[in-house]
C-alpha cells in the first residue's frame, strides 16, 4: 500500500486532529481516513450548535 497523497502540512494537521501518529496516518487506508474525517466534522458541527452565536 502506498502512502496517502497529501501535503506534509495537511498530514501534520490531520494527525493532530485525529490524535494518531503521523506515520500511522500516512499508511492508513483512504476509506478509513475519510470515515474518521467525517466523524471529526460531525463532532465539530455538534460543538458549534451547542455554542451560542456571539453576533446575536
mmCIF entry with sequence, helices, sheets and N, C-alpha, C, O atoms, coordinates in Angstrom:
data_MODEL
# 
_entry.id   MODEL 
# 
_entity.id                         1 
_entity.type                       polymer 
_entity.pdbx_number_of_molecules   1 
# 
_entity_poly.entity_id                      1 
_entity_poly.type                           'polypeptide(L)' 
_entity_poly.nstd_linkage                   no 
_entity_poly.nstd_monomer                   no 
_entity_poly.pdbx_seq_one_letter_code       
;(UNK)(UNK)(UNK)(UNK)(UNK)(UNK)(UNK)(UNK)(UNK)(UNK)(UNK)(UNK)(UNK)(UNK)(UNK)(UNK)
(UNK)(UNK)(UNK)(UNK)(UNK)(UNK)(UNK)(UNK)(UNK)(UNK)(UNK)(UNK)(UNK)(UNK)(UNK)(UNK)
(UNK)(UNK)(UNK)(UNK)(UNK)(UNK)(UNK)(UNK)(UNK)(UNK)(UNK)(UNK)(UNK)(UNK)(UNK)(UNK)
(UNK)(UNK)(UNK)(UNK)(UNK)(UNK)(UNK)(UNK)
;
_entity_poly.pdbx_seq_one_letter_code_can   XXXXXXXXXXXXXXXXXXXXXXXXXXXXXXXXXXXXXXXXXXXXXXXXXXXXXXXX 
_entity_poly.pdbx_strand_id                 A 
# 
loop_
_entity_poly_seq.entity_id 
_entity_poly_seq.num 
_entity_poly_seq.mon_id 
_entity_poly_seq.hetero 
1 1  UNK n 
1 2  UNK n 
1 3  UNK n 
1 4  UNK n 
1 5  UNK n 
1 6  UNK n 
1 7  UNK n 
1 8  UNK n 
1 9  UNK n 
1 10 UNK n 
1 11 UNK n 
1 12 UNK n 
1 13 UNK n 
1 14 UNK n 
1 15 UNK n 
1 16 UNK n 
1 17 UNK n 
1 18 UNK n 
1 19 UNK n 
1 20 UNK n 
1 21 UNK n 
1 22 UNK n 
1 23 UNK n 
1 24 UNK n 
1 25 UNK n 
1 26 UNK n 
1 27 UNK n 
1 28 UNK n 
1 29 UNK n 
1 30 UNK n 
1 31 UNK n 
1 32 UNK n 
1 33 UNK n 
1 34 UNK n 
1 35 UNK n 
1 36 UNK n 
1 37 UNK n 
1 38 UNK n 
1 39 UNK n 
1 40 UNK n 
1 41 UNK n 
1 42 UNK n 
1 43 UNK n 
1 44 UNK n 
1 45 UNK n 
1 46 UNK n 
1 47 UNK n 
1 48 UNK n 
1 49 UNK n 
1 50 UNK n 
1 51 UNK n 
1 52 UNK n 
1 53 UNK n 
1 54 UNK n 
1 55 UNK n 
1 56 UNK n 
# 
_struct_asym.id          A 
_struct_asym.entity_id   1 
# 
loop_
_struct_conf.conf_type_id 
_struct_conf.id 
_struct_conf.pdbx_PDB_helix_id 
_struct_conf.beg_label_comp_id 
_struct_conf.beg_label_asym_id 
_struct_conf.beg_label_seq_id 
_struct_conf.pdbx_beg_PDB_ins_code 
_struct_conf.end_label_comp_id 
_struct_conf.end_label_asym_id 
_struct_conf.end_label_seq_id 
_struct_conf.pdbx_end_PDB_ins_code 
_struct_conf.beg_auth_comp_id 
_struct_conf.beg_auth_asym_id 
_struct_conf.beg_auth_seq_id 
_struct_conf.end_auth_comp_id 
_struct_conf.end_auth_asym_id 
_struct_conf.end_auth_seq_id 
_struct_conf.pdbx_PDB_helix_class 
_struct_conf.details 
_struct_conf.pdbx_PDB_helix_length 
HELX_P HELX_P1 AA1 UNK A 8  ? UNK A 18 ? UNK A 8  UNK A 18 1 ? 11 
HELX_P HELX_P2 AA2 UNK A 22 ? UNK A 26 ? UNK A 22 UNK A 26 1 ? 5  
HELX_P HELX_P3 AA3 UNK A 30 ? UNK A 50 ? UNK A 30 UNK A 50 1 ? 21 
# 
_struct_conf_type.id          HELX_P 
_struct_conf_type.criteria    ? 
_struct_conf_type.reference   ? 
# 
loop_
_atom_site.group_PDB 
_atom_site.id 
_atom_site.type_symbol 
_atom_site.label_atom_id 
_atom_site.label_alt_id 
_atom_site.label_comp_id 
_atom_site.label_asym_id 
_atom_site.label_entity_id 
_atom_site.label_seq_id 
_atom_site.pdbx_PDB_ins_code 
_atom_site.Cartn_x 
_atom_site.Cartn_y 
_atom_site.Cartn_z 
_atom_site.occupancy 
_atom_site.B_iso_or_equiv 
_atom_site.pdbx_formal_charge 
_atom_site.auth_seq_id 
_atom_site.auth_comp_id 
_atom_site.auth_asym_id 
_atom_site.auth_atom_id 
_atom_site.pdbx_PDB_model_num 
ATOM 1   N N  . UNK A 1 1  ? 0.850   -1.174 0.000  1.00 0.00 ? 1  UNK A N  1 
ATOM 2   C CA . UNK A 1 1  ? 0.000   0.000  0.000  1.00 0.00 ? 1  UNK A CA 1 
ATOM 3   C C  . UNK A 1 1  ? 0.898   1.240  0.000  1.00 0.00 ? 1  UNK A C  1 
ATOM 4   O O  . UNK A 1 1  ? 1.845   1.322  0.782  1.00 0.00 ? 1  UNK A O  1 
ATOM 5   N N  . UNK A 1 2  ? 0.605   2.182  -0.857 1.00 0.00 ? 2  UNK A N  1 
ATOM 6   C CA . UNK A 1 2  ? 1.424   3.390  -0.919 1.00 0.00 ? 2  UNK A CA 1 
ATOM 7   C C  . UNK A 1 2  ? 0.880   4.446  0.037  1.00 0.00 ? 2  UNK A C  1 
ATOM 8   O O  . UNK A 1 2  ? -0.311  4.439  0.350  1.00 0.00 ? 2  UNK A O  1 
ATOM 9   N N  . UNK A 1 3  ? 1.724   5.340  0.499  1.00 0.00 ? 3  UNK A N  1 
ATOM 10  C CA . UNK A 1 3  ? 1.275   6.398  1.414  1.00 0.00 ? 3  UNK A CA 1 
ATOM 11  C C  . UNK A 1 3  ? 0.250   7.312  0.750  1.00 0.00 ? 3  UNK A C  1 
ATOM 12  O O  . UNK A 1 3  ? 0.170   7.397  -0.475 1.00 0.00 ? 3  UNK A O  1 
ATOM 13  N N  . UNK A 1 4  ? -0.520  7.982  1.574  1.00 0.00 ? 4  UNK A N  1 
ATOM 14  C CA . UNK A 1 4  ? -1.519  8.927  1.069  1.00 0.00 ? 4  UNK A CA 1 
ATOM 15  C C  . UNK A 1 4  ? -0.851  10.061 0.314  1.00 0.00 ? 4  UNK A C  1 
ATOM 16  O O  . UNK A 1 4  ? 0.269   10.457 0.638  1.00 0.00 ? 4  UNK A O  1 
ATOM 17  N N  . UNK A 1 5  ? -1.526  10.574 -0.677 1.00 0.00 ? 5  UNK A N  1 
ATOM 18  C CA . UNK A 1 5  ? -1.006  11.667 -1.484 1.00 0.00 ? 5  UNK A CA 1 
ATOM 19  C C  . UNK A 1 5  ? -1.537  12.993 -0.934 1.00 0.00 ? 5  UNK A C  1 
ATOM 20  O O  . UNK A 1 5  ? -2.391  13.631 -1.549 1.00 0.00 ? 5  UNK A O  1 
ATOM 21  N N  . UNK A 1 6  ? -1.025  13.399 0.227  1.00 0.00 ? 6  UNK A N  1 
ATOM 22  C CA . UNK A 1 6  ? -1.413  14.672 0.836  1.00 0.00 ? 6  UNK A CA 1 
ATOM 23  C C  . UNK A 1 6  ? -0.148  15.436 1.191  1.00 0.00 ? 6  UNK A C  1 
ATOM 24  O O  . UNK A 1 6  ? 0.930   14.857 1.320  1.00 0.00 ? 6  UNK A O  1 
ATOM 25  N N  . UNK A 1 7  ? -0.298  16.741 1.346  1.00 0.00 ? 7  UNK A N  1 
ATOM 26  C CA . UNK A 1 7  ? 0.867   17.573 1.648  1.00 0.00 ? 7  UNK A CA 1 
ATOM 27  C C  . UNK A 1 7  ? 1.342   17.322 3.080  1.00 0.00 ? 7  UNK A C  1 
ATOM 28  O O  . UNK A 1 7  ? 0.562   16.866 3.917  1.00 0.00 ? 7  UNK A O  1 
ATOM 29  N N  . UNK A 1 8  ? 2.598   17.613 3.366  1.00 0.00 ? 8  UNK A N  1 
ATOM 30  C CA . UNK A 1 8  ? 3.113   17.433 4.728  1.00 0.00 ? 8  UNK A CA 1 
ATOM 31  C C  . UNK A 1 8  ? 2.347   18.259 5.766  1.00 0.00 ? 8  UNK A C  1 
ATOM 32  O O  . UNK A 1 8  ? 2.080   17.775 6.866  1.00 0.00 ? 8  UNK A O  1 
ATOM 33  N N  . UNK A 1 9  ? 1.993   19.502 5.422  1.00 0.00 ? 9  UNK A N  1 
ATOM 34  C CA . UNK A 1 9  ? 1.239   20.335 6.364  1.00 0.00 ? 9  UNK A CA 1 
ATOM 35  C C  . UNK A 1 9  ? -0.123  19.724 6.671  1.00 0.00 ? 9  UNK A C  1 
ATOM 36  O O  . UNK A 1 9  ? -0.552  19.691 7.825  1.00 0.00 ? 9  UNK A O  1 
ATOM 37  N N  . UNK A 1 10 ? -0.795  19.246 5.639  1.00 0.00 ? 10 UNK A N  1 
ATOM 38  C CA . UNK A 1 10 ? -2.099  18.619 5.826  1.00 0.00 ? 10 UNK A CA 1 
ATOM 39  C C  . UNK A 1 10 ? -1.969  17.367 6.679  1.00 0.00 ? 10 UNK A C  1 
ATOM 40  O O  . UNK A 1 10 ? -2.805  17.122 7.549  1.00 0.00 ? 10 UNK A O  1 
ATOM 41  N N  . UNK A 1 11 ? -0.947  16.584 6.446  1.00 0.00 ? 11 UNK A N  1 
ATOM 42  C CA . UNK A 1 11 ? -0.736  15.357 7.210  1.00 0.00 ? 11 UNK A CA 1 
ATOM 43  C C  . UNK A 1 11 ? -0.525  15.661 8.689  1.00 0.00 ? 11 UNK A C  1 
ATOM 44  O O  . UNK A 1 11 ? -1.080  14.975 9.547  1.00 0.00 ? 11 UNK A O  1 
ATOM 45  N N  . UNK A 1 12 ? 0.266   16.676 8.991  1.00 0.00 ? 12 UNK A N  1 
ATOM 46  C CA . UNK A 1 12 ? 0.525   17.039 10.386 1.00 0.00 ? 12 UNK A CA 1 
ATOM 47  C C  . UNK A 1 12 ? -0.765  17.504 11.056 1.00 0.00 ? 12 UNK A C  1 
ATOM 48  O O  . UNK A 1 12 ? -1.057  17.099 12.181 1.00 0.00 ? 12 UNK A O  1 
ATOM 49  N N  . UNK A 1 13 ? -1.536  18.348 10.380 1.00 0.00 ? 13 UNK A N  1 
ATOM 50  C CA . UNK A 1 13 ? -2.791  18.851 10.958 1.00 0.00 ? 13 UNK A CA 1 
ATOM 51  C C  . UNK A 1 13 ? -3.791  17.725 11.181 1.00 0.00 ? 13 UNK A C  1 
ATOM 52  O O  . UNK A 1 13 ? -4.456  17.684 12.216 1.00 0.00 ? 13 UNK A O  1 
ATOM 53  N N  . UNK A 1 14 ? -3.903  16.814 10.222 1.00 0.00 ? 14 UNK A N  1 
ATOM 54  C CA . UNK A 1 14 ? -4.818  15.686 10.378 1.00 0.00 ? 14 UNK A CA 1 
ATOM 55  C C  . UNK A 1 14 ? -4.386  14.769 11.514 1.00 0.00 ? 14 UNK A C  1 
ATOM 56  O O  . UNK A 1 14 ? -5.225  14.304 12.285 1.00 0.00 ? 14 UNK A O  1 
ATOM 57  N N  . UNK A 1 15 ? -3.105  14.506 11.625 1.00 0.00 ? 15 UNK A N  1 
ATOM 58  C CA . UNK A 1 15 ? -2.608  13.641 12.695 1.00 0.00 ? 15 UNK A CA 1 
ATOM 59  C C  . UNK A 1 15 ? -2.930  14.242 14.059 1.00 0.00 ? 15 UNK A C  1 
ATOM 60  O O  . UNK A 1 15 ? -3.322  13.522 14.978 1.00 0.00 ? 15 UNK A O  1 
ATOM 61  N N  . UNK A 1 16 ? -2.768  15.551 14.195 1.00 0.00 ? 16 UNK A N  1 
ATOM 62  C CA . UNK A 1 16 ? -3.093  16.210 15.461 1.00 0.00 ? 16 UNK A CA 1 
ATOM 63  C C  . UNK A 1 16 ? -4.593  16.166 15.727 1.00 0.00 ? 16 UNK A C  1 
ATOM 64  O O  . UNK A 1 16 ? -5.013  15.880 16.847 1.00 0.00 ? 16 UNK A O  1 
ATOM 65  N N  . UNK A 1 17 ? -5.401  16.446 14.713 1.00 0.00 ? 17 UNK A N  1 
ATOM 66  C CA . UNK A 1 17 ? -6.851  16.482 14.888 1.00 0.00 ? 17 UNK A CA 1 
ATOM 67  C C  . UNK A 1 17 ? -7.418  15.102 15.214 1.00 0.00 ? 17 UNK A C  1 
ATOM 68  O O  . UNK A 1 17 ? -8.357  14.985 16.001 1.00 0.00 ? 17 UNK A O  1 
ATOM 69  N N  . UNK A 1 18 ? -6.851  14.062 14.613 1.00 0.00 ? 18 UNK A N  1 
ATOM 70  C CA . UNK A 1 18 ? -7.357  12.705 14.817 1.00 0.00 ? 18 UNK A CA 1 
ATOM 71  C C  . UNK A 1 18 ? -6.658  11.974 15.958 1.00 0.00 ? 18 UNK A C  1 
ATOM 72  O O  . UNK A 1 18 ? -7.022  10.846 16.290 1.00 0.00 ? 18 UNK A O  1 
ATOM 73  N N  . UNK A 1 19 ? -5.661  12.610 16.553 1.00 0.00 ? 19 UNK A N  1 
ATOM 74  C CA . UNK A 1 19 ? -4.896  12.005 17.654 1.00 0.00 ? 19 UNK A CA 1 
ATOM 75  C C  . UNK A 1 19 ? -4.278  10.663 17.260 1.00 0.00 ? 19 UNK A C  1 
ATOM 76  O O  . UNK A 1 19 ? -4.370  9.683  17.999 1.00 0.00 ? 19 UNK A O  1 
ATOM 77  N N  . UNK A 1 20 ? -3.650  10.636 16.090 1.00 0.00 ? 20 UNK A N  1 
ATOM 78  C CA . UNK A 1 20 ? -2.933  9.442  15.645 1.00 0.00 ? 20 UNK A CA 1 
ATOM 79  C C  . UNK A 1 20 ? -1.517  9.849  15.265 1.00 0.00 ? 20 UNK A C  1 
ATOM 80  O O  . UNK A 1 20 ? -1.296  10.981 14.835 1.00 0.00 ? 20 UNK A O  1 
ATOM 81  N N  . UNK A 1 21 ? -0.557  8.945  15.418 1.00 0.00 ? 21 UNK A N  1 
ATOM 82  C CA . UNK A 1 21 ? 0.815   9.264  14.994 1.00 0.00 ? 21 UNK A CA 1 
ATOM 83  C C  . UNK A 1 21 ? 0.868   9.529  13.488 1.00 0.00 ? 21 UNK A C  1 
ATOM 84  O O  . UNK A 1 21 ? 0.108   8.946  12.715 1.00 0.00 ? 21 UNK A O  1 
ATOM 85  N N  . UNK A 1 22 ? 1.759   10.402 13.097 1.00 0.00 ? 22 UNK A N  1 
ATOM 86  C CA . UNK A 1 22 ? 1.891   10.789 11.693 1.00 0.00 ? 22 UNK A CA 1 
ATOM 87  C C  . UNK A 1 22 ? 2.176   9.587  10.794 1.00 0.00 ? 22 UNK A C  1 
ATOM 88  O O  . UNK A 1 22 ? 1.613   9.483  9.704  1.00 0.00 ? 22 UNK A O  1 
ATOM 89  N N  . UNK A 1 23 ? 3.039   8.684  11.240 1.00 0.00 ? 23 UNK A N  1 
ATOM 90  C CA . UNK A 1 23 ? 3.373   7.507  10.437 1.00 0.00 ? 23 UNK A CA 1 
ATOM 91  C C  . UNK A 1 23 ? 2.142   6.635  10.209 1.00 0.00 ? 23 UNK A C  1 
ATOM 92  O O  . UNK A 1 23 ? 1.938   6.100  9.119  1.00 0.00 ? 23 UNK A O  1 
ATOM 93  N N  . UNK A 1 24 ? 1.336   6.502  11.238 1.00 0.00 ? 24 UNK A N  1 
ATOM 94  C CA . UNK A 1 24 ? 0.124   5.688  11.125 1.00 0.00 ? 24 UNK A CA 1 
ATOM 95  C C  . UNK A 1 24 ? -0.876  6.341  10.171 1.00 0.00 ? 24 UNK A C  1 
ATOM 96  O O  . UNK A 1 24 ? -1.544  5.658  9.394  1.00 0.00 ? 24 UNK A O  1 
ATOM 97  N N  . UNK A 1 25 ? -0.970  7.658  10.239 1.00 0.00 ? 25 UNK A N  1 
ATOM 98  C CA . UNK A 1 25 ? -1.874  8.382  9.352  1.00 0.00 ? 25 UNK A CA 1 
ATOM 99  C C  . UNK A 1 25 ? -1.475  8.204  7.890  1.00 0.00 ? 25 UNK A C  1 
ATOM 100 O O  . UNK A 1 25 ? -2.330  7.982  7.033  1.00 0.00 ? 25 UNK A O  1 
ATOM 101 N N  . UNK A 1 26 ? -0.183  8.299  7.608  1.00 0.00 ? 26 UNK A N  1 
ATOM 102 C CA . UNK A 1 26 ? 0.287   8.226  6.224  1.00 0.00 ? 26 UNK A CA 1 
ATOM 103 C C  . UNK A 1 26 ? 0.058   6.850  5.594  1.00 0.00 ? 26 UNK A C  1 
ATOM 104 O O  . UNK A 1 26 ? -0.027  6.741  4.371  1.00 0.00 ? 26 UNK A O  1 
ATOM 105 N N  . UNK A 1 27 ? -0.043  5.812  6.404  1.00 0.00 ? 27 UNK A N  1 
ATOM 106 C CA . UNK A 1 27 ? -0.254  4.468  5.876  1.00 0.00 ? 27 UNK A CA 1 
ATOM 107 C C  . UNK A 1 27 ? -1.667  3.964  6.132  1.00 0.00 ? 27 UNK A C  1 
ATOM 108 O O  . UNK A 1 27 ? -1.956  2.785  5.925  1.00 0.00 ? 27 UNK A O  1 
ATOM 109 N N  . UNK A 1 28 ? -2.545  4.848  6.579  1.00 0.00 ? 28 UNK A N  1 
ATOM 110 C CA . UNK A 1 28 ? -3.934  4.493  6.834  1.00 0.00 ? 28 UNK A CA 1 
ATOM 111 C C  . UNK A 1 28 ? -4.668  4.352  5.495  1.00 0.00 ? 28 UNK A C  1 
ATOM 112 O O  . UNK A 1 28 ? -4.483  5.182  4.605  1.00 0.00 ? 28 UNK A O  1 
ATOM 113 N N  . UNK A 1 29 ? -5.487  3.326  5.342  1.00 0.00 ? 29 UNK A N  1 
ATOM 114 C CA . UNK A 1 29 ? -6.267  3.209  4.106  1.00 0.00 ? 29 UNK A CA 1 
ATOM 115 C C  . UNK A 1 29 ? -7.161  4.441  3.912  1.00 0.00 ? 29 UNK A C  1 
ATOM 116 O O  . UNK A 1 29 ? -7.685  5.003  4.873  1.00 0.00 ? 29 UNK A O  1 
ATOM 117 N N  . UNK A 1 30 ? -7.317  4.837  2.670  1.00 0.00 ? 30 UNK A N  1 
ATOM 118 C CA . UNK A 1 30 ? -8.027  6.080  2.379  1.00 0.00 ? 30 UNK A CA 1 
ATOM 119 C C  . UNK A 1 30 ? -9.470  6.045  2.872  1.00 0.00 ? 30 UNK A C  1 
ATOM 120 O O  . UNK A 1 30 ? -9.961  7.059  3.370  1.00 0.00 ? 30 UNK A O  1 
ATOM 121 N N  . UNK A 1 31 ? -10.163 4.920  2.752  1.00 0.00 ? 31 UNK A N  1 
ATOM 122 C CA . UNK A 1 31 ? -11.560 4.875  3.178  1.00 0.00 ? 31 UNK A CA 1 
ATOM 123 C C  . UNK A 1 31 ? -11.688 5.030  4.695  1.00 0.00 ? 31 UNK A C  1 
ATOM 124 O O  . UNK A 1 31 ? -12.673 5.593  5.172  1.00 0.00 ? 31 UNK A O  1 
ATOM 125 N N  . UNK A 1 32 ? -10.723 4.547  5.444  1.00 0.00 ? 32 UNK A N  1 
ATOM 126 C CA . UNK A 1 32 ? -10.755 4.708  6.902  1.00 0.00 ? 32 UNK A CA 1 
ATOM 127 C C  . UNK A 1 32 ? -10.467 6.155  7.270  1.00 0.00 ? 32 UNK A C  1 
ATOM 128 O O  . UNK A 1 32 ? -11.106 6.706  8.167  1.00 0.00 ? 32 UNK A O  1 
ATOM 129 N N  . UNK A 1 33 ? -9.513  6.775  6.588  1.00 0.00 ? 33 UNK A N  1 
ATOM 130 C CA . UNK A 1 33 ? -9.209  8.180  6.836  1.00 0.00 ? 33 UNK A CA 1 
ATOM 131 C C  . UNK A 1 33 ? -10.428 9.051  6.549  1.00 0.00 ? 33 UNK A C  1 
ATOM 132 O O  . UNK A 1 33 ? -10.741 9.951  7.329  1.00 0.00 ? 33 UNK A O  1 
ATOM 133 N N  . UNK A 1 34 ? -11.113 8.796  5.448  1.00 0.00 ? 34 UNK A N  1 
ATOM 134 C CA . UNK A 1 34 ? -12.308 9.576  5.122  1.00 0.00 ? 34 UNK A CA 1 
ATOM 135 C C  . UNK A 1 34 ? -13.388 9.392  6.180  1.00 0.00 ? 34 UNK A C  1 
ATOM 136 O O  . UNK A 1 34 ? -14.076 10.351 6.531  1.00 0.00 ? 34 UNK A O  1 
ATOM 137 N N  . UNK A 1 35 ? -13.546 8.178  6.690  1.00 0.00 ? 35 UNK A N  1 
ATOM 138 C CA . UNK A 1 35 ? -14.532 7.918  7.728  1.00 0.00 ? 35 UNK A CA 1 
ATOM 139 C C  . UNK A 1 35 ? -14.192 8.700  8.998  1.00 0.00 ? 35 UNK A C  1 
ATOM 140 O O  . UNK A 1 35 ? -15.078 9.293  9.614  1.00 0.00 ? 35 UNK A O  1 
ATOM 141 N N  . UNK A 1 36 ? -12.922 8.706  9.392  1.00 0.00 ? 36 UNK A N  1 
ATOM 142 C CA . UNK A 1 36 ? -12.501 9.434  10.587 1.00 0.00 ? 36 UNK A CA 1 
ATOM 143 C C  . UNK A 1 36 ? -12.673 10.941 10.397 1.00 0.00 ? 36 UNK A C  1 
ATOM 144 O O  . UNK A 1 36 ? -13.036 11.649 11.336 1.00 0.00 ? 36 UNK A O  1 
ATOM 145 N N  . UNK A 1 37 ? -12.413 11.431 9.188  1.00 0.00 ? 37 UNK A N  1 
ATOM 146 C CA . UNK A 1 37 ? -12.594 12.854 8.919  1.00 0.00 ? 37 UNK A CA 1 
ATOM 147 C C  . UNK A 1 37 ? -14.070 13.238 8.989  1.00 0.00 ? 37 UNK A C  1 
ATOM 148 O O  . UNK A 1 37 ? -14.402 14.327 9.459  1.00 0.00 ? 37 UNK A O  1 
ATOM 149 N N  . UNK A 1 38 ? -14.961 12.356 8.528  1.00 0.00 ? 38 UNK A N  1 
ATOM 150 C CA . UNK A 1 38 ? -16.394 12.619 8.622  1.00 0.00 ? 38 UNK A CA 1 
ATOM 151 C C  . UNK A 1 38 ? -16.839 12.651 10.078 1.00 0.00 ? 38 UNK A C  1 
ATOM 152 O O  . UNK A 1 38 ? -17.648 13.498 10.455 1.00 0.00 ? 38 UNK A O  1 
ATOM 153 N N  . UNK A 1 39 ? -16.326 11.746 10.896 1.00 0.00 ? 39 UNK A N  1 
ATOM 154 C CA . UNK A 1 39 ? -16.654 11.735 12.321 1.00 0.00 ? 39 UNK A CA 1 
ATOM 155 C C  . UNK A 1 39 ? -16.177 13.019 12.989 1.00 0.00 ? 39 UNK A C  1 
ATOM 156 O O  . UNK A 1 39 ? -16.890 13.593 13.812 1.00 0.00 ? 39 UNK A O  1 
ATOM 157 N N  . UNK A 1 40 ? -14.978 13.469 12.642 1.00 0.00 ? 40 UNK A N  1 
ATOM 158 C CA . UNK A 1 40 ? -14.432 14.702 13.200 1.00 0.00 ? 40 UNK A CA 1 
ATOM 159 C C  . UNK A 1 40 ? -15.286 15.899 12.801 1.00 0.00 ? 40 UNK A C  1 
ATOM 160 O O  . UNK A 1 40 ? -15.559 16.767 13.631 1.00 0.00 ? 40 UNK A O  1 
ATOM 161 N N  . UNK A 1 41 ? -15.709 15.957 11.550 1.00 0.00 ? 41 UNK A N  1 
ATOM 162 C CA . UNK A 1 41 ? -16.553 17.060 11.077 1.00 0.00 ? 41 UNK A CA 1 
ATOM 163 C C  . UNK A 1 41 ? -17.899 17.056 11.796 1.00 0.00 ? 41 UNK A C  1 
ATOM 164 O O  . UNK A 1 41 ? -18.432 18.115 12.126 1.00 0.00 ? 41 UNK A O  1 
ATOM 165 N N  . UNK A 1 42 ? -18.445 15.871 12.037 1.00 0.00 ? 42 UNK A N  1 
ATOM 166 C CA . UNK A 1 42 ? -19.724 15.767 12.733 1.00 0.00 ? 42 UNK A CA 1 
ATOM 167 C C  . UNK A 1 42 ? -19.589 16.275 14.168 1.00 0.00 ? 42 UNK A C  1 
ATOM 168 O O  . UNK A 1 42 ? -20.478 16.968 14.664 1.00 0.00 ? 42 UNK A O  1 
ATOM 169 N N  . UNK A 1 43 ? -18.488 15.938 14.838 1.00 0.00 ? 43 UNK A N  1 
ATOM 170 C CA . UNK A 1 43 ? -18.254 16.414 16.198 1.00 0.00 ? 43 UNK A CA 1 
ATOM 171 C C  . UNK A 1 43 ? -18.132 17.930 16.233 1.00 0.00 ? 43 UNK A C  1 
ATOM 172 O O  . UNK A 1 43 ? -18.656 18.575 17.140 1.00 0.00 ? 43 UNK A O  1 
ATOM 173 N N  . UNK A 1 44 ? -17.443 18.501 15.250 1.00 0.00 ? 44 UNK A N  1 
ATOM 174 C CA . UNK A 1 44 ? -17.290 19.955 15.196 1.00 0.00 ? 44 UNK A CA 1 
ATOM 175 C C  . UNK A 1 44 ? -18.629 20.633 14.973 1.00 0.00 ? 44 UNK A C  1 
ATOM 176 O O  . UNK A 1 44 ? -18.889 21.684 15.560 1.00 0.00 ? 44 UNK A O  1 
ATOM 177 N N  . UNK A 1 45 ? -19.487 20.057 14.138 1.00 0.00 ? 45 UNK A N  1 
ATOM 178 C CA . UNK A 1 45 ? -20.806 20.629 13.902 1.00 0.00 ? 45 UNK A CA 1 
ATOM 179 C C  . UNK A 1 45 ? -21.627 20.613 15.179 1.00 0.00 ? 45 UNK A C  1 
ATOM 180 O O  . UNK A 1 45 ? -22.302 21.593 15.494 1.00 0.00 ? 45 UNK A O  1 
ATOM 181 N N  . UNK A 1 46 ? -21.577 19.513 15.919 1.00 0.00 ? 46 UNK A N  1 
ATOM 182 C CA . UNK A 1 46 ? -22.320 19.420 17.170 1.00 0.00 ? 46 UNK A CA 1 
ATOM 183 C C  . UNK A 1 46 ? -21.805 20.433 18.181 1.00 0.00 ? 46 UNK A C  1 
ATOM 184 O O  . UNK A 1 46 ? -22.593 21.032 18.913 1.00 0.00 ? 46 UNK A O  1 
ATOM 185 N N  . UNK A 1 47 ? -20.497 20.630 18.229 1.00 0.00 ? 47 UNK A N  1 
ATOM 186 C CA . UNK A 1 47 ? -19.908 21.612 19.135 1.00 0.00 ? 47 UNK A CA 1 
ATOM 187 C C  . UNK A 1 47 ? -20.356 23.016 18.751 1.00 0.00 ? 47 UNK A C  1 
ATOM 188 O O  . UNK A 1 47 ? -20.680 23.823 19.622 1.00 0.00 ? 47 UNK A O  1 
ATOM 189 N N  . UNK A 1 48 ? -20.377 23.313 17.460 1.00 0.00 ? 48 UNK A N  1 
ATOM 190 C CA . UNK A 1 48 ? -20.793 24.633 17.003 1.00 0.00 ? 48 UNK A CA 1 
ATOM 191 C C  . UNK A 1 48 ? -22.270 24.882 17.271 1.00 0.00 ? 48 UNK A C  1 
ATOM 192 O O  . UNK A 1 48 ? -22.659 26.024 17.516 1.00 0.00 ? 48 UNK A O  1 
ATOM 193 N N  . UNK A 1 49 ? -23.098 23.856 17.231 1.00 0.00 ? 49 UNK A N  1 
ATOM 194 C CA . UNK A 1 49 ? -24.524 24.010 17.518 1.00 0.00 ? 49 UNK A CA 1 
ATOM 195 C C  . UNK A 1 49 ? -24.746 24.327 18.992 1.00 0.00 ? 49 UNK A C  1 
ATOM 196 O O  . UNK A 1 49 ? -25.661 25.076 19.336 1.00 0.00 ? 49 UNK A O  1 
ATOM 197 N N  . UNK A 1 50 ? -23.916 23.764 19.862 1.00 0.00 ? 50 UNK A N  1 
ATOM 198 C CA . UNK A 1 50 ? -24.077 23.965 21.299 1.00 0.00 ? 50 UNK A CA 1 
ATOM 199 C C  . UNK A 1 50 ? -23.623 25.345 21.738 1.00 0.00 ? 50 UNK A C  1 
ATOM 200 O O  . UNK A 1 50 ? -24.146 25.886 22.713 1.00 0.00 ? 50 UNK A O  1 
ATOM 201 N N  . UNK A 1 51 ? -22.652 25.929 21.030 1.00 0.00 ? 51 UNK A N  1 
ATOM 202 C CA . UNK A 1 51 ? -22.146 27.245 21.391 1.00 0.00 ? 51 UNK A CA 1 
ATOM 203 C C  . UNK A 1 51 ? -23.062 28.320 20.822 1.00 0.00 ? 51 UNK A C  1 
ATOM 204 O O  . UNK A 1 51 ? -23.375 28.288 19.631 1.00 0.00 ? 51 UNK A O  1 
ATOM 205 N N  . UNK A 1 52 ? -23.500 29.277 21.648 1.00 0.00 ? 52 UNK A N  1 
ATOM 206 C CA . UNK A 1 52 ? -24.339 30.356 21.119 1.00 0.00 ? 52 UNK A CA 1 
ATOM 207 C C  . UNK A 1 52 ? -23.533 31.263 20.194 1.00 0.00 ? 52 UNK A C  1 
ATOM 208 O O  . UNK A 1 52 ? -22.332 31.456 20.386 1.00 0.00 ? 52 UNK A O  1 
ATOM 209 N N  . UNK A 1 53 ? -24.200 31.810 19.200 1.00 0.00 ? 53 UNK A N  1 
ATOM 210 C CA . UNK A 1 53 ? -23.558 32.695 18.232 1.00 0.00 ? 53 UNK A CA 1 
ATOM 211 C C  . UNK A 1 53 ? -23.301 34.048 18.892 1.00 0.00 ? 53 UNK A C  1 
ATOM 212 O O  . UNK A 1 53 ? -24.254 34.678 19.350 1.00 0.00 ? 53 UNK A O  1 
ATOM 213 N N  . UNK A 1 54 ? -22.053 34.521 18.961 1.00 0.00 ? 54 UNK A N  1 
ATOM 214 C CA . UNK A 1 54 ? -21.751 35.789 19.643 1.00 0.00 ? 54 UNK A CA 1 
ATOM 215 C C  . UNK A 1 54 ? -22.327 37.011 18.928 1.00 0.00 ? 54 UNK A C  1 
ATOM 216 O O  . UNK A 1 54 ? -22.415 38.078 19.536 1.00 0.00 ? 54 UNK A O  1 
ATOM 217 N N  . UNK A 1 55 ? -22.717 36.892 17.670 1.00 0.00 ? 55 UNK A N  1 
ATOM 218 C CA . UNK A 1 55 ? -23.250 38.046 16.946 1.00 0.00 ? 55 UNK A CA 1 
ATOM 219 C C  . UNK A 1 55 ? -24.701 38.320 17.297 1.00 0.00 ? 55 UNK A C  1 
ATOM 220 O O  . UNK A 1 55 ? -25.236 39.370 16.942 1.00 0.00 ? 55 UNK A O  1 
ATOM 221 N N  . UNK A 1 56 ? -25.345 37.387 17.990 1.00 0.00 ? 56 UNK A N  1 
ATOM 222 C CA . UNK A 1 56 ? -26.763 37.584 18.335 1.00 0.00 ? 56 UNK A CA 1 
ATOM 223 C C  . UNK A 1 56 ? -26.915 38.380 19.600 1.00 0.00 ? 56 UNK A C  1 
ATOM 224 O O  . UNK A 1 56 ? -28.037 38.639 20.036 1.00 0.00 ? 56 UNK A O  1 
# 
